[in-house]
Amino acid sequence: MEMNSLAAKKIREAMEPELAKDPSLKCRVYVDHVHGDHAHYGLAFDTQKPEDEIVTVQGLDLLVGPDNKDMVDGLSIKFLLYPQEGFKITNPSKNNHGDH
């Protein structure tokens, strides 16, 4: 799994107020849905469950559930400023090269 530094910065910024309320929160990477031969992904703040794996990327501990482990291998998390500002989560190794 890889993440650009801007994505890590944006996640940290968003987490800061949430951590003030609940210091046990981490960022979860999950599969939103699968169709055809690829998946779509999401990020959410969540507490760690016993079955979660922690993957550290750009100094961030990301939670990955056992049902999502195979689909997040090779994941790329980026925050882009152009053509539209926002997160872009793709996984070329799973035939997901971007939104369609």
BELFEN-V345517 format. One record per pair of residues at least 24 apart in sequence whose ideal C-beta (glycine too) atoms are under 10 Angstrom apart, sorted by the first residue. I is the first residue (numbers start at 1). J is the second residue. Records with the same first field share a line. If there is no record, write none. Layout:
I: J, J
This chain:
1: 29, 55, 56, 57, 58, 62, 64, 72, 73, 74, 75, 76, 77, 91
2: 57, 58, 74, 75, 76, 77, 78
3: 29, 55, 57, 58, 59, 60, 62, 75, 76, 77, 78, 79, 87, 89
4: 58, 76, 77, 78, 79, 80, 88
5: 58, 59, 78, 79
6: 58, 78, 79, 80, 81, 87
7: 43, 57, 58, 60, 76, 77, 78, 79, 80, 87, 88, 89
8: 57, 58, 59, 60, 77, 79
9: 58, 60, 79
10: 43, 77, 79, 85, 86, 87
11: 43, 45, 57, 58, 60, 62, 77, 79, 87
12: 58, 59, 60
14: 43, 45
15: 45, 60
18: 45
19: 45
21: 45
22: 46, 47
24: 48
25: 63
26: 52, 54, 60, 61, 62, 63
27: 57, 60, 61, 62, 63, 77
28: 52, 62, 63, 64, 65, 68
29: 55, 57, 62, 63, 64, 65, 68, 71, 72, 75, 77, 89
30: 63, 64, 65, 67, 68, 71, 72
31: 64, 65, 67, 68, 69, 70, 71, 72, 75, 91, 94
32: 68, 89
34: 71, 94, 96
36: 95, 96
37: 94, 95, 96
38: 71, 90, 91, 92, 94, 95, 96, 97, 100
39: 68, 70, 71, 72, 75, 89, 91, 94, 95, 96
40: 71, 89, 90, 91, 96, 99, 100
41: 68, 71, 72, 75, 76, 77, 87, 88, 89, 90, 91, 94, 96
42: 87, 89
43: 77, 87, 89
70: 94
71: 96
